[in-house]
């Protein structure tokens, strides 16, 4: 029996951080923004992620309507993960995060990337 997930915070920023907790969450979304992927394709694109962590994040995203999981009746079964329209809405957020991060000066050179 699994424990029910706690209610999401009312504050938008806190809610975002709850849904996309940890570095792997945003990186998984980043990869899925390129299109549907299988589990092993996601693992290859994210060196260092454990199967447990990837499974956990994908399940959380599925519960919150960010990702769909489609199983195809083939032998062996094929499972594909894809962002929903809600998940696709993260594109602008991640692009803004990337733009902001690239504007931060590199302390080693004193210049931006």
N, C-alpha and C positions, 0 to 999 in steps of 0.2 A: 504494500500500500504506500503510495507516495503522499508526501505532505502537500497541502495546498500552498500555492505560491502566495506570498504576502501581497496586499493591495499595492498598486503602483502609487507613487507620490503624486500629489496634486501639482506641485511645481514642475513646469516643463523641463527645466534643466535637470532637476533631480530624477525625473521620469526617464529622460534620455540616458542619463548615466546608469540608471538601474537596468534599462533594457540593453544597453551596449556596454556592459561592464567588462573591464579587462581589455588588454590590447588585442586579443584574438578576435573579439566580437567585431570591431570595426574593420579588421583585415579580412575577415570572412565576407562581410558585406562588400568590401572593395573588390574582392575576387568575383563575387556573384553579380556585380554591376556589369561585368563583361558578358554575362549570359549564363544560361543554365549549366550546372556542373555536377558531375558524379562525386561521391564521397572521396574516392582516391584521387581525383583531379584536384579537389580542394586541398587534400593533404600534401600533394606534390607542390602546389602553389604556395603552401605555408610551411616551409621547413621548420621543424621544431615543435609543431603542434602535436599533442598526443591524440590518439583516436578518441579517448574518453572526453577530452576537452572539446574536440570538434563535434562529437555526438551531442554533448550537453548543450553547447551553444545553438546548434541547429534545432534541437528539440525546443529550446526556449524561444527561438525565433518563430518556429512553427506555431507554438501555443499563442503567441502574441500577434500572429497574422503578418509577420515580416517576410517569411519564407514559406513556400509550398514544397511538399515532398511528394513526388510522383513515382509510383512503383509500376513498372511495366512487366506484364506476365510473359517473361521470357526465361529461357534456361541458359545461364544462370539469371536470376532476377536482376533487372536494371533499375536503379533508384537514382532519380535526378532531383537536384535542389535548385530552386529558382526564386528570385525575389518577387514578391507580390507588388502591386502598385504602391502599397504603403511602404514596402522596402525600397522600391525604386525612388521614393521621395527622399531617401538619404543621400542620393547623388550630390545634390547641391550642398548639403551639409558637409560631406566628406571633401568635396572640392574646396569649400571655404576653409576647412581645417587645414588642408594641404597648402593653400595659398598663404594663410596666416603663418604656418610653420616655416615656409620658405622665406618669409620676410624677417624672421628672427636672425640676427647676426650670429655667425659662427664664432664662438669665443677663440678658436684656434687661429682664425685668420682675420677676425674683425669685420668680415664681409658677409653678405647674405649669399645664399646658394644661387 
